[in-house]
């Protein structure tokens, strides 16, 4: 009798054992579907932003609204993915351009005039991937465009320069932007700007790149001021050698 009861109950025990596995597989399948769908929306949003970069006037209001909907769905499906938050930052940054001639549409899509929304998305993205130098570099660019010369800018420059030591585009952009904004930079930001100039020069010596032509840096009107700063506060021999050659 006991053996018969055991045999009858065996499928029940199997079902209990398999239930967590089935549930886990189902959850993973749902997550995979959500992520795949988010990627579809993100791809369409990326295409929109790429074409806007080529010509900001080639998109009508409905196309902008559709892109905004794609962004909302992307973040709804995968709200804590750094790449999608970076896309959200780029989209909201483009709204600044849109605001110039289509202010009502820009406001409809979430444009904010005082504390730009794209900075918030960018900061969230950085919190998720703090070791990614391109995000820090993007934050530096955004702060300089907004003329926010504060401690956040100083920290962003430091992290971008150090984390992207051999990322040519990062160092080149920081060097050139640092020189462009040199009169407004102070203290630590100037030091990091000098480091970016030096590292750009070092990489140019290793291998020339037409895409990152160092000539605009070497002939920049503010380079002599940067080198004077180097002579006063830096003991870096590479930088001193660089400045001695290019003053």
ZINORMO-V151487 format. One record per pair of residues at least 12 apart in sequence whose ideal C-beta (glycine too) atoms are under 8 Angstrom apart, sorted by the first residue. I is the first residue (numbers start at 0). GAP is how many residues later the second one is. Records with the same first field share a line. If there is no record, write none. Layout:
I=GAP  GAP
This chain:
33=43  44
34=42  43
36=36  40
37=35  36  39  40  43  46
40=29  30  32  33  36
41=28  32  41  42  45
43=23  26
44=22  25  26  29  42  46
45=41
47=15  18  19  22
48=18  38  41  42  45
51=42  45
55=38  41  42
60=41  44
63=34  41  45
64=40  43  44
66=24
67=23  41  42
70=16  17  20
73=13  14
74=13
79=48
80=47
81=43  44  46  47  50  53
82=42
84=36  37  39  40  43
85=35  36  39  49  52
87=30  33
88=29  30  32  33  36  49
89=28
90=27
91=18  19  24  25  26  29
92=23  25  49
94=14  15  16  22  23
95=15  20
97=13
98=12  14
115=26  30
117=24
118=20  23  27
121=13  16  17  20
122=16
125=13
129=29
130=32
131=31
132=26  27  30  31  34  37
133=30  33  35  36
135=20  21  23  24  27  28
136=19  23  27  32  33  36  37
138=13  17  21
139=13  16  17  20  34  37
140=32  36
142=13
143=33  36  37
146=37
148=32  35  36  37  40
152=36
153=33  34  35  38
156=17  21  31  32  35  36  39
157=30  34
159=14  32
160=13  31  34  35  38
164=34
165=37
167=32  35  41  44
168=43
170=25  28  29  32
171=24  28  40  42  45
173=18  19  22
174=18  21  22  24  25  42
175=40  41  44
177=12  14  15  16  18  19  48
178=14  18  38  41  43  44  47
179=40  42
181=40  43  44
182=39  42
189=36  39
190=42  43
192=33
193=32  35  36  40  42  45
194=44
196=20  26  29  42  45
197=38  40  41  44
199=12  14  17
200=13  16  41
201=36
217=28
222=23
223=23
225=17
226=15  16  19  20
229=13
230=12
